[in-house]
Amino acid sequence: MKKLLVFLLMAAVTVAYADDSKISPELRNLPSTQQAQVIVQYAPGTQLNCSGIFGFLGCVLNDVLKLGGAILGQLPIINGVVALLDGNGIQSLSNQSNVVYISADRPLTPSDDNANEAIDADFAWQSNYTGAGVGVALIDSGVNNHSDLYQGILPFTRVVYQKSFVPGNSNSSDQYGHGTHIAGLIAGDGLSSTGWYFTRTFKGIAPGANVINLRVLDANGGATDSQVIAAINQAISLKSQYNIRVINLSLGRAVYETYKLDPLCKAVEKAWQNGIVVVVAAGNNGRYQPTNGYATVTAPGNDPYVITVGAMKPMGTPTRTDDLIASYSSKGPTAIDAIAKPDLVAPGNMLVSLEAQGSTLYNQNPALRVPYSYYVNGGSSASSPSYFTLSGTSMATGVVSGVVADLLQKSPYLTPDQVKARLMKTAYKSFPTSSSVTDPATGVTYTSQYDLFSVGAG
């Protein structure tokens, strides 16, 4: 009997020690001596720094240092820190009662001219709703100086704040070429393509809005959770100063756990609760064959609070009646939580917007540069910066962020929930049953169904 009792006690201890429910899936098998950059979320009330008389006794710095790790930064928006720990340290730290969850500081990437007409932006402009006075926080690869982002003909930029969260690089300009394009879709006023000698004008959805440039993506389009969380925190802190009512997140990564534990999802929820509408790309994984694209929505677009946006193809016409879903647009339900996403879809395929000359995308994709002959009368050269064509749910997200800015100029007292409800209720809902497209490069045909998990509310 005594031997059996001892065995049961040992088994209980072993099970308790092996509990890894507070560790994200990709860290659970990390070798004991291998280090990883992680995000540690703590319970409310935990001392995150060593300030104050008693701070040093209970601060998390001590906990991490004792385990041979290092604190790399604080993430107060989720009551967490960025730390460097090995496998043993992660396991030991997870056993502390004040630790809620430990996840890898995961990499994110971008969720890569008839958009205006397809969403009836002209109707809003005729009523003088251009997003004027509304601040849109663009968390992306930076924004370059461009005359389409000026205050009309005056050379004063509407990019009213700029900061880089890229480690070791304080330059907030766009070295990748993604953020400038999104900024144009949101707030470009078409100045560089307006006049008698232009045949086309490329204009954003909220041409009067201000842009808050929070750069997180490096020259290769890479970022981490902690960088994006820090940028979201900055947007919240600047909300009153710049009337930030919208955050645009045209980026994402895979879903690893429930949104209730994901630090990135917790950060976007905090912004939402602070009265900021968060618009997020659904992702570009709609061609994933094992599931026919279903259950491929990326984080933080898997969060039920945010407005998650899929991409449509405008089909070269100004009407919505012929628009088709882009086969690459990610579909719900979300992984793990099975939430119906996306919330809605918007034009995102082959959209013309601002280019970032000398950036990575600009240099690697010369065929995507819009030639002057496309929009200059007679095909003559012009001195103004030219434009660029990109496709993806990233672009569709920028379009929706512009719509939100226009709406909030008209009705500034709307809450994020009310904004989301209005957009979903009024979205266009007439679609075909299905459509197919064949990839010319591979010869593979992709068929899309127009169900709740593909087009959301419309």
N, C-alpha and C positions, 0 to 999 in steps of 0.2 A: 504493500500500500504506500509506504514512504517513497519507494523508487518511482512508482507511478505518479505521485504527487509532484516530485521533483521534475520528472520528465514533462509534465503538463506545464509547470511554471516556466521551464526553459523554452518550451514551444511558444508560449505566450510572449516571452521576451523577444524571441526571434522574429515573430510576426510583427510585433510593434516596431522593431528596428527596421524591418524591410518595407514598412509602409511608405510608398512613394506617391501617394495621392496628391501631395503638395508640390510635386516636381513635374514639369511638362514632359510629354512623351519622348521627345528627342534627347532629353538629358538623362533619362533613367538608366541608360546603359553606358553612360560616359565612363571611361576608364578612371580609376581612382586617382591617378596622378595627372590626368590631362586637364588643362585649364580651359575654361570657357567664360565668355562675357555674358553675364546673366542679368535679368531684371528680378529683383526681390520685392514682392509686395508684402507690406506689414499691416497688422491689425490697427484700426484707429487708435490714436493715443500713443503709439510707439514713438519714442524720441529718435528722430532721424539725424540729428546733428549733435555736436558736443557742446553747444552753447548753454550758458546758465550754470548755476552753482552745482546742481546735481546732474547736469546733462552728461558729463563724461562717464558717470557710473552706469548709465543705462542706454547710452546711444548705440546705434547699430554698428558704428565704426569698430567698437571694441569686439563685438560678436564676430565680425568678418575678419578682423586682424588676428584674432585668436585661432582662426581656422586656416591661417596662412594666406588669406586673400587680400584684396584691396578694393576700396570704394572708389569708383570712377566718376560718380555724379549722383545728384539727387533728382528724384521725380516726384515732387510733392503733390502733383495733380492726382496721382494714384497712391499716394503715401508709400512710395517705394524708392529704391536706389538702383543704380547700375553698379555691378560689382564684378570682380574677377575672382573666380573660385575654381578649385579642381573638383573632381568627382566626389572625393571624400568630404570636402568642405560643403558641397551642395547637399549631400545626404545628411550631414550633421546639422546644418543650418535649418533644413526642412523639418527637423524634429523639434525645433523651438516653438513654443505655443504661440508666440506673437507673429510668426511667419505665416502668411496666408497662402502664397504661391510663389514658386520660382520657375521662371521660363528663360529660354535663350533670348538674347538680344538679337532678334531675327532680322534678316535682310528683307528690304522691300524694293520693289521696282515699279516703274510707271505702268499703268493699265492702258498701255497703248493698244456751192456755197449757198446751199439752199436751206441752211439751218434756220435762218431768220424767218423765212416765209413759212416753213413747215410748222413752226410753233407760234405763228401769228405775232411775232415781235413787232411788226409794223403797227399793229393795232395799239400796242402799249405806247410806242413812240409818238403816235398821233395824239395821244392823251398826255404827252410830256412825261411819261414814266420811263426814265432811262437809267434808273438805279442811282440817280444823283444823291449824293450825301451818304450813301450806304457803303460801308467798308467790307470788302471781301478778302479774307485771309487766304492767300494762295500758298499752300504748303507743297512745294514742288522743287524744281531744279533751279529756281531763280528767275529773274525777269530782267531782260536787257532794256536799255533805253530805246524808245521807239516813238516816233511822232504820233502814232495812232493812240498812244496812251497819254498824250498831252491834254491840257485843258483847252480844247478847241484849237484855235490857231496860235494861242499863247504857248511859248516853250516852257511851260511849267508842268511837270509830270504829275499824273494822278497815282503814281506809285508812291504813296505817302510815307511808307516805312519799309526799311529793308534790313534783314539780318540773316546771317548764315549760321546754320547749325552743323555744317560739315566739319568734322574734326581737322584741325590744322589748316583750315582755309576760311578766312574771314570775308572773302569776296562773295557778295550776294548776287553777282551777275550770273547769267545762264550759260554755263559751260557745256551743258548736255543738249539743250535746244527744245526741251519739252515744256518747261514752265512759261516761256515767252509765248508759245503757241496757245497755251491754255488761257493766259492773260488776255490775249487778243480775242479769243472766243467769248470771254466773259465781258471785257470792258473796252475792247478796241473801238474807236469811233470812225475808222475808215478814212482818216484825213489823208493818208498817203495814196489813196486810190479814189479820191473825190475831185471832180472837176470836169470841164467839158472834154478834155482829151482822154478821159478814162471811160471804158465801156462797162466796167464792173466795179462795184465798191464792196470791199470786204469789211464788214462791220460786226462787232460783238453784240451780244444780246442786251447788255446793260452799258451802253456807251458813255454813261455819265458817272458810273461807279468808281470808287477809289479802290486801289489794290494794295494790300499789305503783303509784301514779298518776304516769305519765311522760307529760306532755301534749306532743303534737307538732302536733295539728290546731288551726288557728285557728278563729275564729267562723264562717268559711265552709266549714270542712271541708277546708282545704288544708294541705299540709306539703311538705317536700322530702326527698330522700334523705338529705342530711347531717343533718337534724334527727332522723330516725328512727335513723340509724346512731349518732348521739351518745346517743340514749336507750337503744339496745341496749347500748352500751358501759357506760352507767350501771347498767343492770340486772345486767350481769356483775360490776361492781365491788361491787354491794350484795348479791350472792348469799348470802354467808355471814351477813351481818348480819340479813337478813330471810328467810332460807331460801327464796330465789327459785328455784323449780323449773320455773316455767312462764312463758313470754312469750306474750301474746296480741296478734296483729297483725291486726286487722280492717280492713285497708287494703291498697292495692296500686296498681300502675300498669302500663303496657304493658311488654312484653318487647322490649328493643332489641338484645341480644346474648346470647351463651351465658352461662349462670349462672356459669361459671368465671371470667368477667371482670366481671360485674355487681357493683358495690360493695355494693349492698343484700343480694344473695345471700351475698357473702363475710361480711358482718356477722352474718347469721342462722346461718351455719355456725359462726362463732366461738362464738356463744352455745351452740349444740348441742354443740360440742366441750368446752365448759365445764360440761356436765352439766345444761343447761336445755332443757326440751322447748319447742320453738317451734311454735305453732299459728297457721296463716295462712289467711286467707280466699282461696278460689279466684277470686273475682270474680263480677260480675253481668252478664256479657256473653253468656249462653247463648242469647240471641235474635238474635245477630249472623247475618244471613241469608246472606251469601255462603258461609259455611262451616257453616250450621245450628248455630252455636254452638261448633263444634269448634275447637281450637287457640286458645282465648280465655282460658286461665288467666293471671292477672296475676302480676307479680313482687312479692314474693319467693316466691309460692306455686309458682313454677316450679322451685324448688330441690329436688333429690331428697332432701335431709336432712329438711326440715321436714314436719310433718303439715298437708297442704293439705285444706281442708274445703269441700265443696259444701253446698247447701241443699235440704232436703226440706220438703214441706207436710204438717203433722200431720193435716190434714183434719178438725179439730175433734173428734177422738176420742183416747182414751188409748192405743190399740193401734197397733202398727207395721204391721199387715197391710194397712191401707188407705192408708198414706203414699205420696205421689207426689213425684217430683222437681219442684222449682220450675223452670219453663221458663227463668228468667233465670240459673240457676246455670251458671257457666262450665264448659267441658269441655276435656279434654285432646285429643290429646297436647300438650305444651307447645310453643310456638313455638321454632324454631331447634334445640333439643336433642331434641325429640320424646320427652319423658319421660311415662310414664303418670301422669296426675293427673286428678282429685283422688285423695287417698288414701282418703277415706271421706266420707260425707255425714251430716248431722244436722239436726234440726228447725231451721228458720230463717225460716219464713214466718208473718207475723202473730203474732209473739211479744210478750207483754205483759211489760214490765219497768219499771224506774225512769225517771221523767221528770226532765228538767232544766228547771225552770220558768224562763221568761225567755230560754231559749236560742233559737238560730236555728231549729232544727227544731220546737221547741215553738211558737214564734210563727207560723211559716209553715204549720203543719199542724194546726190545731185539731181536725180530724176524727179525728186519731190519738190524741187524749187519751182515756183510758179514763174514762167517766163513773162517778161514785160508784154510780149505780143498777145498774151491771154487777156490782159486788162487795159492796155494802153492803146488808144485810138491810132490806127495806122501802124501799130507794132513798133513805134519809135522807142528809143531808150528813155529812161527817166532817172532822175537823181535820187528819188525817194527810195527807202528800203523796200525790197520786194517781199514776197510772201512764200509760204511753205504749205504743203499738203500733208496732213497726217490723219490716221484712222485709229479708232479704238474707243472703248468705253471711257477712256480718259477725256476724249473730246466731248462725248455726250455729257459727261459730268460738268464740264465747263459751261456747256449750253444751259444746263439746269441751274447752275449757280447764278448765271446771268438772269434767268427767269425769276429766281427767288429775290434777287436784288431789286428788280423792277417792282415785284409784288410788295416788298417791304417799304419801298419808297411811297407807294400808294397807301398801304395799310401798315404803318410802322408799329402798331401795337399788337400785331399777330404774334403768337407764340410759335416756337418751332413745330409743335404738334399741329397747330392750326394751319401752318403753311403746308406741311406734309399732307394733311387731309384735303386741303383745297386742290393741290396739284394732282393727287391721286383721283379725286372725285371728278375733276374736269378734264382729265386726260382723254385723248381720242381713243376710242375702243373698237373701231371697225377694222378687222384684219381678216386676211384669208385663213383657211384652215391650216395650210402648210405652204412652204416654199423650199426650193432646192437651189443649190449653187455648186458648180464644179470648179475646183481649184485648178487653174491652168498649169500650175507648176507640177502638181502631183497626179492630176487626173481623178482625184477622189471627189465624189459627190457627197455633199452634206445636206441633209434634210432637216428643216426646223419646223416644229409645231408651235402654233401661236396660243400657248396655254399660259396659265397663271405664272408658271416658273420661268417662262421665256420673256414675256412682255409686261408682267406685273399688272398694274392697273391701267396701262395703256401708254 
